[in-house]
Amino acid sequence: MTLITPSDDSEPTALAPDPERLDSRAARAWTERMLVDRREDDTYAVTTESGHTYRVDLREHSCSCPDHRIRGEQCKHLRRVAIEITARSVAPPGRERARCDVCGSVTFVPRDDGPPHRCRRCALVPGDVVVDRETGNRLVVASVLDERADEYVIEATGETVAAYERNDGYPAGDRVVEATYLSDTRRSSSRRYAFPQSRLDRTDESLVA
């Protein structure tokens, strides 16, 4: 097995194109002043420079403006909502804008997903190498479970991950991560240990076969 370090794992950002190379609707979507506000029903209210407000529904790919409703065009309002989402200014349908609890960057999380929040860079996947905040030891993520720390029972002790002494202070609602100590990965059968996700810090390394 080999440790690899990715060269770039940053969050995507929107880069403004040259308006002269865009069609007229795309150019207006990028350059005109518009206010985009997401509504409770996951549609978007787009208010233009002229003071008109239109309703954009990304799931239906529709807009209430005449350009889309009558002409059937992909209007500047639909495009502007997509730009604002890519720029991380507003959240996509079904998600909320939040701060990553690890690095502080802006991320989008499911509406019903409570803290802690993690962006894609800080989220854990099998094969990631992590550092235990309590001991400084490095481990390899084996699996990220849907079970919460206050639901997962450690077989050896009969207590939950949340109730384990060294996990005091970490959120009880954390997802449970099963991981193996890096020093044990070359063994034929490595023992897995359960941790609350917040106890493990992601590194820039991952383990590949």
Number of C-alpha atoms within 10 A of each C-alpha: 8 8 14 13 11 9 7 8 11 10 12 9 11 11 9 10 11 9 14 8 9 12 9 12 16 19 17 18 20 19 11 12 13 22 17 22 18 18 12 9 9 17 20 25 22 23 17 15 10 8 10 11 18 18 20 26 19 17 10 8 10 19 25 17 21 12 15 17 13 9 10 12 15 16 23 23 31 25 18 24 28 16 19 18 17 16 15 18 15 20 23 23 19 13 16 15 16 18 17 21 16 16 11 12 14 17 21 21 21 15 12 9 10 10 14 16 22 23 21 14 18 19 15 22 16 15 19 22 26 25 18 17 12 10 8 11 13 20 25 25 26 19 18 19 15 12 14 20 26 19 18 21 18 15 8 6 9 11 15 18 28 25 19 16 9 13 18 11 11 18 18 18 17 25 22 25 27 20 25 21 19 17 12 14 15 9 8 7 8 14 12 17 16 21 24 23 25 22 19 22 18 24 15 16 16 19 17 10 6
